[in-house]
Amino acid sequence: MSSYRGAGVDIDAGTRAVALMRGAVQASYTPQVLAGIGAFGGLYDASALKSMDAPILVASTDGVGTKTKVAARMNRWDTIGRDLVNHCVNDILVQGARPLFFLDYVASSALDPVQIAAVVTGAAEACRAVGCALIGGETAEMPGVYLPGEIDLAGTIVGVIPDRASLIDGSQIAPGDVVLTLPSSGLHTNGYSLARRVLDSLDWTAHDPRLGATVGEALLAVHRPYLDEITRLRDGGIDLKGLAHITGGGVIDNLPRILPAGCGALIRRGTWREPPIFALIQEMGAVDPDEMFRVFNMGLGMLVVVAPDQVEVARALVSELEVVGAIVAGDQVSILP
């Protein structure tokens, strides 16, 4: 007799995974959550938007790429859920949005309840840290689509900008403005296909003095959220002309996304600290410097563009900020040695 379990799908495992993650997910709920885990659709009370002058909803979907394969090699599943949420928070933050709620998607060839619960618990804890509710998602078991022992992970976030005046769109950026950075913790969630290839021969569990950690620990460093730092800048009166989250495509592809016509940028290398994992990747793979800046964030987690007269105030509000470059006339983003 044929059965669903015999075909590779274990419904009981899914039920067990939900039971293990339920407490962490519910802990992320804000008072606006009317229905969450177990409901066919998450319900979120949007009444607060009525008090805003002209609210703008901002939505984004993303994943953590092949960082899941690093988690599989290290058999550590508590970090990539955090990566996912923080990445998505930063993506809507660059336009001035605060997160409201989040939905996740986790898929595997065969459900391991403990593994899946660890991933979703990490996502829920990251949501709670930024005041965002994890109101729903999907846990899919798809034998034949995914490799045994590995998972796919993606998520969708919805946030709000309270009024059009609070929208950050880069339109006021002009030559002479200053580019600052908030540092990254490492690769964040991009460049892992190249990193895994060039570092594959190393022992990822052995302490590496070049890194001050193991390779596995350096690769799994959690993607930083920048909501707190950007909120402090805005509350302190800083006019944020533009924000760029440095993800896939690096500085070369991401900074131009916020620059108006006629503006380029010069970024001067050596003005910020590059996490040592990047030097190791470049050395082991003989990777061209230009390629490094197209693939990786190189330590530049979030770029912040402000007028020159606001630089010192901004740095007093957020001490981690470093001046790394300037906006110039033209249409190119260049990295200077």
N, C-alpha and C positions, 0 to 999 in steps of 0.2 A: 504494500500500500504506500502510495506517495504521500509526502507531507511537506509543509512549508519548511520545517526544520531540516528535513532531508535534502531540500533544495538549497540549504545554506542560510536560511533566515530564521533567527530565534527570537520570537516575539517576547518570550519571558526575559531574555537578556535585556531587551529594550526597556521593559517595565522595571527591571532591577536598576538600570542606569538612571532612570528618572527618579526612582526612590532615593538613590545615593546623592543626586545633585539638588534635590528639591529644597533643602534647607538653605543652601547657598544662594540659589536663584531667588527664593522668596525674600532673603535678606537684602536683595538689591531693590526691592519694590519701594517706590515712593508713594505718598498718599494718593497720587493720581491713577495708580494702577487699579483697575476695576476687575480685571480677569487676566490671569497669566498662565502659569504652567498647568497643563491639563485641559485648558480650553481650546476650542478649535481655532480661535483667533484671540490675540491679546487685546485687551480693552484699556484705553488710556483716556482719562478725563482731560480734555483740552480747554476747559472753561477759562483757565488763566490767560489764554491767548486773547480773550475778549477785552482784557484790561490794557493790552498793548496797542500802540497807535497804528502800526501797520506791520504786523508780524510776518516774517518770511520763514517758511519751513525749508530746511536744508537736509537732503538725504544723500547717503553714500553707501556703496557696497564694495567690499574688498575681501581679501584673504591674506594668508600668511605665506603663500607660495610653498616652496620646497623646504622651508624651515621645519615642516612636519617630518621630513626625512631625517633631520638632525635629532628631533625629539625621539624618533623611532630608534635611531642608532644608539642614543644615550638611554633609551627607555625611561625618559622623563617627560611627563605630560602636564605638569602644573604651570608651565610658563606660556605656552603658545596661545591659550585662551586670553591671557592678559595682553599679549602682543596684538591680537586681533582687535580687541576693544580699543586699545590705546592708539593704534594706527587709524582706526575709523574716527575716533574723537579728534585727532589732529587734522584729518582731512576736512572736516566741517568747520573746525576752529579757524582755519586760515581765512574763511569768509566772515568770521565773527559770530559763529553759532555756538550755543551751549547745547549739550546733548539732552534729549528727553528720554528716548527709549531705544533699545537695541534688540535685534533678533539674530540668532546664530544658526549655522548649518554645519553639522558634523556627520561625515559619512565614512564608512569603512566596509571591508569585505565581510567581516564577522564582528559583531558587537562584543567588546570586552567592557562590561559595565564599569569596572574600576577605572579603566583608561578613559572612557568617555566622560565619566563623572569628574575626573581630575581636570580634563580640558574645560568642561563647562563651568566647573567651580571657579577655575581661574578667571574665566570671562565674567562670571557673576561678581567676583570680588573686585575686578577692575571697574566694572560698571558702578558698583557701590562707591568706590573711591572717588568717582567724578560726578556722583549724583545722578546717574543714568540707570533706568530700570531695564533689566533683562526680562522682557514680557513674553517671549516666546521663541520658537525655533523649530528645528527639525533634526532628528537623529535617524539617519538612514543606514540600513544594512544592505549592501549591494555586492554580493559575491560575483566575481568575474569582472567587475569594473575596477575595483581597487585591489592592490597587492595585500596579501596577508600581513597583519601586524602594523599596517600603516593607515593613516586617515587623511581625509580632505577636510579643510576648515575654512569657512567663509562667514561673513556677517554683514548685516545692514543696520545702519544707524540713522535716526531721525533727530534733528535738533532744530532750534529756533533762534532767529535773530529778531529782537523785539521791535525794531523799527528800521526803516530804510536808511536812516542816518547812521545806524550802527553797522551797516554792511561794509566790509572791507573788500574792495575790488581792485586795488592797485591803480585806479584811474588818476590819482593825484601824485603818483610817483614822478619825480623829475630829476634830470641830471644835477648832481651835487648832493643828493640824498645819500645817507650812510646805510650800509648793510651790516647788520649785527647777526650773531648766531647764538642760538641755544644749543648746547652740545648734545650729541647722540650718545647712547650707551654702547654702541657697537653697530652691527649691521642692521639692526632693527628688523625689518621683514623683507629686505630686498638683496639680491645678489647671491643667494644661496646656491644656485646651480653651479656658478663659477667657484664659489668658495669651497663647496663640497668636493669638486673635482680636483682642485689644486692641493687641498689639505688631506685628501683621502688616505695617503700613505702614512700619516702621522698617527701616533697613539692619542686618541682624543680623551683618554681618561688619565693620562699622566700630566703632572704639573709641568708647565712650560715657563721657564724663567723670563722668556721674552714677553709673555702675556701676563705674568703674575697670577695665572690661573691655568686650568686645563683648556685645551682647544674646545672641548665640548661646552664648558662653562662660558667661554668667550662667545661662541656661536649662539648660545641660548640666552645671552643677556637680553633682558626684557626691553622691548620697544617702549621708550619713554612717552608719557603724555605731557603736553605742555599747557594744559588748561589753566593750572594754577598760576604759572608764570605770566601768561598772556592776560589773565584776569587782573593780576597785580599791576601790570603796565597800564591797562585801560582805566582801572580805578584810580591810578595815580596821575591821570591826565595826559598820558602819552598818546599822540595821534599816530596810530599804527597805519602807515600808508600802504603797507603790503606785508603779507606773510606767505612764505612758501615752505611747505612740508617737503623735505627732501627724501623722496622715495625712489621707485624704479626710474631710471634715467638720470639719477644723480642731480648735481647742481646744473649741469649743462642743459638738461631738458626741463627741469622743474621751475627754476627761477624765471625763465622767459614766459611762463604761463601767467604771471602777474604783472609783467612789464607792459606799459602802454607803448604805442608806436613811437619810434624815435629814441627809445631808451635801451641801453645795454648795461652791462655791469662788469666791473673788474673785481675779482676775488683774489686776495693775496695769500698764497699758501704760507704756512708758518706762523700765522696770526692766531691760530687756534690749536688745541691739542687733538691730534689724531689718535684714536684708540689703537694700540699696537697690533690688533688683529689685522688691520689693513696692511701694515708693512709686511706682516708675515705672508699674507695672501699674495702681495705683489712680488715678494722675493721667491716664494715657492713656485709660483706660476709664471714668473718672468712676464708679468702683466704690464703693458704700456701704461704710463701715468695717465694719459688721456682716457684710456679705457677704464681705469680705476674710477675716474671722476664721472664717467657715464654710467657705470654699473652700481657704485656704492655711494653712500652719503658722506663717507670719508670723515666722519665726526661732526658734520654740519647737520644737526637734526631738524632744526627749524630756522629759516632765515627771516629776519625782521628788518623792515625798511622804515627808517624815520628821518625827519629833517635833522640837519647838523646840530641845531641848537637844542635838541632834545636828547642827544646821546648820553650826556653825563647824568641827567635825571633818570633816564631809563636804566642805566647801569647801577645807579644808587638803589633803585627799586628792585632790580633783579641782578644780583652780583655775578651770576654765571655768564651774563651777556659779554661777548667779545666783539670788538670791531674787526670785521674781516674783509671789508671792501667798500665800494662806492658805486653809485649809479652814474653812468656816463652817457653822452650822446652816442647814438648808433643803434645797432640791432644785434650785437653779439655779447655773449657771456664768456668771458675769458678768465682762465686761472693763471695767475702770475706766480712764478717760482719765488 
